[in-house]
Amino acid sequence: MRKDELIVKEVLRYLNVPYLTADQTLKNQIIEAYQDMKSGVTIRKTYQCLDMSLEGNSILLKDVCFGLTSRDLAGILKHSSKLYLMAVTLGNEIDKKISAAQQVDMMKALIYNGCANVMIEEACDDVESEIMEQLEEGQFLTMRYSPGYGDVPLKVQKDVLSVLDTVRKVGISATMAGMLIPLKSVTAFIGVSNIKEGRHKSCAHCLMQERCIYRKRGEQCGN
């Protein structure tokens, strides 16, 4: 499948429109919106590798004042002694474009939002590829796991941002509720494992599993 087709397919998922039923006009609108959004993207990223240890379900990061308790994340990191904290953002201009579109054309705004979601996932994948190039022989990355997945609460966002110094380095901050600003930003944990790990997120680890439109259709979101 060509890249344009992959982009359209992923954006349509966010629009809850099956790929096979989408007309060509909508597909063309998605490609145009994606190209328009791309011109306003300023991808900024930062990441740090930290030594870690596990005590039951508690993840302790060495040399920084940060730890958390999570059964889900501890399970992912069970073969890891190091992990990466990462933060990626598309910047404020993307938020402004979506907000401006909401004032005049909600369908366009939804398409813009879907395109931005695809772009931030692509940016995160690029960071993972960069990290992979730094691994030593016999080291493997676990799946990427963000605050808000499973039993990892959003409130740990502020600790992640503090450790990475994201306000100064990449301009990412968080609200009291743990929502990131700019909105199209992601933080995540990635373990460095001594075995080759399965790297796809499962439905069992998703907070949306009870309300997921894809599960209701017998599909998966592609993550």
GUKOLVEX-438657 format. One record per residue (C-alpha): x, y, z. Coordinates in steps of 0.02 Angstrom, whole numbers, plus 32768, in hexadecimal, padded with zeros to 4 digits. Example, Ala and Ser with C-alpha at 12.3 -4.5 7.8 and 13.67 -1.06 7.14 Angstrom:
! GUKOLVEX-438657
82677F1F8186
82AC7FCB8165
END
This chain:
! GUKOLVEX-438657
800080008000
804380AD7FD2
8067812B805B
7FD581998027
7F5F81068038
7FA680DB80E3
7F8D818E811D
7EDA819080DE
7EB580E98131
7EF7812281DA
7E9E81CB81D4
7DFB817481A6
7E0C810B8244
7E0881AB82AB
7D7081E48248
7D19813C8266
7D04812681AA
7D2D80798162
7DB0808880D9
7D4B8023805C
7CB38094806B
7D0E813B8064
7CF681987FC0
7D8781DF7F5C
7D5782927F87
7D7282718040
7E158216801D
7E5382AA7FB7
7E2183218042
7E8882BB80BD
7F2482C08051
7F10837C8036
7EF7839780F0
7F8D832B811B
7FFD838E80A6
7FBA843280EB
7FD683F9819E
808383B98176
80B984688144
808F84A881F2
80E2841D8256
817B844182BF
81A88399830A
820A83A983AB
824683158410
82AC82E684A6
82D3824284FB
834381FD8584
837F814F85B2
83788128866B
83AB809486D6
83168043872A
82E87FB887A0
82487F5E87CD
82067F39887B
81667ED9885C
80FB7F5087F6
81617FE88826
81D4803287A1
8264809287EC
82CD8105877F
837E812287BB
83CD81CF87C7
8325822A87BA
829B82478839
821881E387DD
81C5813B87F0
811A80F287D7
80B6805687FB
806380008768
803F7F49874E
802E7F638692
80D07FC4867B
81307F5286F2
80F97EBE8688
813B7F1285EB
81E07F3D8640
81FE7E958695
82977E708629
82DA7F22862D
835E7F788697
8356801B8634
82CA807F85E9
82B58117857C
824381A885A6
821082048508
81AA829D84DC
817782D5842E
810C836683F1
80CC83AB834C
80CC845B8394
804A84E283B4
8026850C82FE
7FCC846782E4
7F59848A8378
7F358536832E
7F0A84EE8283
7E90847282CE
7E4184F8833D
7E2E857082AA
7DDC84E9823F
7D6084C482CC
7D1D857482BB
7CED85628204
7CE884AB81CE
7CD8841D824C
7CF6839681CB
7D9883E98198
7DC783F7824F
7DA8833D8269
7E14831381D3
7E9D83888213
7E93833582BD
7EA082878270
7F3582BD8208
7F8B830482A2
7F6F82608300
7FC282028272
8053827E826F
807782728329
807981B4831E
80F181BE828C
8160823582F0
816281BC8384
818E812C8310
821F819382CB
826081B1837C
825680F6839F
82BA80D38301
833D8151833A
834780FD83E4
835680518395
83F2808A833A
844380AB83E4
84227FFF842D
84AF7F85844A
84AE7ED3840A
84347E698470
83C97EFE849F
83167F148463
828E7F95847F
81EA7F6A84D3
81477FB48496
812A806E84AE
80B9808F8542
8071813A856D
802081858608
7F66816285F8
7F7D80B085B9
7F428024862D
7F64804D86E2
7FE780D586C2
7F8E817586F7
7F9582188696
7FD3826F8733
808282288716
8091829A867E
80D7832686E8
816082B7872E
8191827D8680
819483318642
81FB836786D7
827F82E086BF
828D83098605
828783C68623
820A83D38594
81CD848485B4
827B84C68592
82B384478510
821A842A84A3
818F849984E5
811E8411852E
80C1843185D0
802B83DF8624
7F8884158674
7F5B83E58726
7EFA835286DE
7F9383148680
7F5E834A85D0
7FF1837E8566
800884298517
801A84358481
7F8D83B8846D
7FE4835483E5
806F831A8458
809C8270849E
81048230852E
8131817A8542
819880F68599
81FC80798533
825E7FEF8588
83067FAB854E
82F17EEF855B
836D7E608554
82F27DF984EC
82967E20844B
81EC7E5F8481
81417E678430
812D7F20840B
80747F3883E3
7FF87F82845E
7F6B7F0C848A
7EB57F3584A5
7EC77EF68558
7F3A7F898580
7EC980108537
7E598080859F
7DE0808A850C
7DC37FCF8502
7D117FD78545
7CE0806784D1
7D4E8042843B
7CF680558394
7D747FE28340
7D567F5383BA
7C9A7F65839E
7CBA7F4E82E4
7D2D7EB98303
7DC77F2182D4
7E607F69832A
7E9F801B8326
7F437FE982D6
7FB28015836B
END
